[in-house]
Amino acid sequence: MEQIQSALEAHLDQMAELVHTVSADFRSGLGPAFDNLIGFFHAINWKETWLMCLLAFHFLYLVTAIISRKNLNFQMLLFLTALAGVYLAERFNGLLRQNWRSFASQNYFDSNGVFVSVLWSGPLLVIAIIILINTLFSLCHLIVKWKKAELRHRARLSQNKQD
């Protein structure tokens, strides 16, 4: 019995050490990523007119998605245009990389498309996910409504048979 208890304690000590090591690695791993993210946002001149217009576009798109949440057909149009915007982001990045001098003070558009991914595709994907979640809730509500109507119909049929 003592051997089992000592083996169990050794195993628990080993697991505690493993959890401690993994959590320390995880904490130290997030530090450089956070520093890179902060550096990315500090490198951008947020007072440029085109960036403010881009942020306003995303805000208005989100507000439109929230206001029109009851209109599923319009929501699907918004969803598909958001996904089309994400799909065309690579071409959009190439076009902007060629013409950045006409609207920006510095070239934000690298060949990997990191800037466009973060400031164009990222918000569009978040809005698309919000629309998708709203659509799923609406479909669940519709299924419940349909099932209630079906049960009422079956109850009327069984009541008519009894009469």
C-alpha positions in Angstrom: 0.0 0.0 0.0 2.9 2.3 0.8 4.4 1.7 -2.6 1.2 2.7 -4.3 1.0 5.8 -2.2 4.6 6.8 -2.9 4.2 6.1 -6.6 1.0 8.2 -6.6 2.8 11.1 -4.8 5.7 10.8 -7.2 3.3 11.0 -10.1 1.5 14.0 -8.7 4.8 15.8 -8.1 5.8 15.1 -11.7 2.5 16.4 -13.0 2.8 19.5 -10.8 6.3 20.2 -12.2 5.0 19.6 -15.7 2.1 22.1 -15.2 4.5 24.6 -13.7 6.9 24.3 -16.6 4.2 24.6 -19.3 2.6 27.6 -17.6 6.0 29.3 -17.3 6.7 28.6 -21.0 3.2 29.9 -21.9 3.6 33.1 -19.9 7.1 33.8 -21.4 5.8 32.9 -24.9 3.0 35.5 -24.7 5.3 38.4 -23.7 7.2 38.7 -27.0 3.9 38.3 -29.0 2.3 41.1 -26.9 5.4 43.3 -27.4 5.2 42.7 -31.2 1.5 43.6 -31.2 2.1 46.8 -29.3 5.0 47.7 -31.6 2.8 47.1 -34.6 0.1 49.4 -33.4 2.7 52.1 -32.4 4.2 52.0 -35.9 0.9 53.0 -37.5 0.1 56.7 -37.9 -3.6 56.5 -36.8 -4.2 60.2 -37.7 -4.0 59.4 -41.5 -7.4 60.2 -43.1 -7.6 56.9 -45.0 -7.0 54.9 -41.8 -9.8 56.8 -40.0 -12.1 56.2 -43.0 -11.2 52.5 -42.8 -12.0 52.3 -39.1 -15.2 54.3 -39.7 -16.2 51.8 -42.5 -15.7 48.8 -40.2 -17.7 50.6 -37.4 -20.6 51.4 -39.8 -20.5 47.8 -41.2 -20.7 46.4 -37.6 -23.6 48.8 -36.7 -25.4 47.9 -39.9 -25.0 44.2 -39.0 -26.3 44.8 -35.5 -29.3 47.0 -36.6 -30.3 44.6 -39.4 -30.1 41.4 -37.2 -33.8 40.6 -37.7 -33.5 40.7 -41.5 -31.8 37.4 -42.4 -31.7 38.1 -46.2 -29.8 41.4 -45.6 -27.6 39.6 -43.1 -26.7 37.0 -45.7 -25.8 39.8 -48.1 -23.6 41.4 -45.4 -22.0 38.1 -44.6 -21.2 37.3 -48.2 -19.8 40.8 -48.9 -17.6 40.5 -45.8 -16.3 37.1 -46.9 -15.8 38.5 -50.4 -13.8 41.4 -48.9 -11.6 38.8 -47.1 -11.2 36.8 -50.3 -10.1 39.8 -52.3 -7.7 41.1 -49.6 -4.6 39.7 -51.3 -5.4 41.5 -54.5 -6.4 44.6 -52.5 -3.0 44.5 -50.8 -1.1 44.3 -54.1 -3.1 47.2 -55.5 -2.4 49.3 -52.4 1.3 48.3 -52.3 1.7 49.8 -55.8 -0.2 53.0 -55.1 0.5 53.8 -51.4 2.2 57.1 -52.2 -1.0 58.6 -53.4 -2.8 58.2 -50.0 -0.4 57.2 -47.2 2.6 58.7 -45.6 4.5 55.3 -45.4 4.2 51.9 -47.1 2.2 49.7 -44.8 1.6 47.0 -47.4 4.3 44.3 -47.3 4.3 41.3 -49.6 2.9 39.0 -46.8 -0.1 41.3 -46.4 0.1 41.5 -42.6 -1.3 45.0 -42.4 -4.2 44.2 -44.7 -4.9 41.0 -42.8 -5.0 42.8 -39.4 -6.8 46.0 -40.4 -9.0 44.8 -43.3 -9.6 41.1 -43.1 -9.6 40.8 -39.3 -12.5 43.1 -38.6 -14.5 41.7 -41.5 -14.0 38.2 -40.2 -15.2 39.3 -36.7 -18.3 40.9 -38.2 -18.9 37.7 -40.3 -18.7 35.6 -37.2 -21.1 37.9 -35.4 -23.5 37.6 -38.3 -23.1 33.8 -38.4 -23.8 33.5 -34.7 -26.9 35.7 -35.1 -28.1 33.5 -38.0 -27.6 30.3 -35.9 -29.7 31.8 -33.1 -32.4 32.8 -35.6 -32.4 29.3 -37.0 -32.7 27.8 -33.6 -35.6 30.1 -32.8 -37.3 29.2 -36.1 -36.9 25.4 -35.4 -38.5 25.8 -32.0 -41.3 27.8 -33.5 -41.8 25.2 -36.3 -41.8 22.4 -33.8 -44.4 24.1 -31.6 -46.6 24.6 -34.6 -46.2 21.0 -35.5 -47.2 19.8 -32.0 -50.2 22.1 -32.0 -51.3 20.7 -35.4 -50.9 17.1 -34.1 -52.9 18.0 -31.0 -55.7 19.4 -33.1 -55.7 16.3 -35.3 -55.9 13.9 -32.3 -58.6 16.0 -30.8 -60.6 15.9 -34.0 -60.3 12.1 -34.1 -61.6 11.8 -30.6 -64.7 14.0 -31.4 
